[in-house]
């Protein structure tokens, strides 16, 4: 008997060791459940992180642009028939008024990390007889690269942009048979054109992006699109992407602008995501309940098996509270031991998954990480579940009438 | 804590006044098992409780052992009234004042002989310590089981298990030891040995009440109380202590030193 262990611990450990086979089976059961929970939690986190990073690869968390113009009615007098409808000017990028001031105000909002001015417009790539329509993004690499991980997506060349440089996507490069250092002509719909050199080829893993967009320096785009000094939007990166909507609301207080967060833009996606989170939660809940019922049933059987011993203990001075403690402790120990073993198994599954779930180039589809916090939460949770499952059997044990229990 | 007050010299170890016990109270099947028992056991007395099965012996023993509550009447243990105590206080009084030896299932099989003897001390103090173990080992030595002290209870013979139970009953130095058919499932030789041991350890002023239906054992007690149909039929002192079988040494008389060098009985 370990002199450091209190009475209840001595009894609980002995009882568990006495029914070793039962104990091992239920620990294995709890471990299996815990490993599923660990694995699924890591899967969920990894999956969502992967989807987020794919979404946010080429999208700003918050975009500030000028307000959308709606058709307006011109009226001669109140209540009269309208004279005409004024249509907003189409086919023309609208610049953001006083964008430098908006940028500075936005940068002062807490949680805002980067604000990058961007000019977006449409143009054609002219190469021989072929014309390719593309979206042109004029950017300042010094701030834009801190916002979008463009640098990591470059498969050839580099991401730095001089006034005669252009970055094109992998699919566009293949279609037009362009490589680093090649020359192309970018022609705006309104007429002006500019000759640029390919300095980098990027791959976002998304054909729309790889085919439909080119990146040029801000000034180059401004002169091409006929908007010198102007930008069409400000792209914003914040410290907490999931609070982007709240931050966006704060920014919208400034006059003359329209603000969109990525959460608003991808509302459908977020709905799907919360559905996924809910279904994962349900699975984990049921696995946890199964483990709890397993612990409870083992302890109920143990109380019946040990009723004579419990009677002897009660007759020789063990209190109801002590008996209660003995069985609650057994539940806690089963939960804790099961969760430790289950965490190891879950970790093993994760390692195995990393070996299997890779594409042809050996790059994992997405990373599965289970941090120490997850393991700690699972261990504490399983211990708590163990205690709760032991509550009913422990109360039964504590209520046993010693006279009846001994007589059997 | 229900501290046990030192009883006045005239106060017996056990005093029962008008004890009645009914089962199925409030139902159509209500039956009274004990019909008003008055009983006194003096300090150091060694008494037998006999009677046919169904006479209420076990019920009475459970009431005296504070394992059950009487329907009416009063129980005094060394002068302390026990019938109105709450469960917690009752458990504490039971732990301090009463030692039990049952017929079956006396020990926890997953614990060694010494550990089984330690259990009441452990329950009272919360944590094992060296003094506790030493006391348990002394008692195991005293009941002649020194070589078996560290064997699991399950590995001991029936007679040895009863000896461990006697050691455990004494570990809290109770005023009263209750033994319910302590030799009931033992062969004659082991039964004699266990009974001799009970007589031996009773010399320290502890009161013993032994339930038995073996008239030969009852005759070797100082006093025989006979229960018939829930009433005390007779209660008399035995004329003289009968000599025991030749196989076991003669019963120890109060005041006689214990034979500590008694040879241990071999396992089955």
Interface residues (C-beta under 8 A of the other chain):
Chain A: X1 X2 X3 X4 X5 X6 X7 X10 X14 X15 X17 X18 X308 X309 X311 X312 X313 X314 X315 X316 X317 X318 X319 X320 X321 X322 X401 X402 X403 X406 X407 X408
Chain B: X58 X62 X65 X67 X68 X87 X88 X91 X92 X94 X95 X96 X100 X102 X104 X105 X106 X107 X108 X109 X110 X111 X115 X118 X119 X120 X122 X123 X124 X126 X127 X128 X129 X130 X133 X168 X172
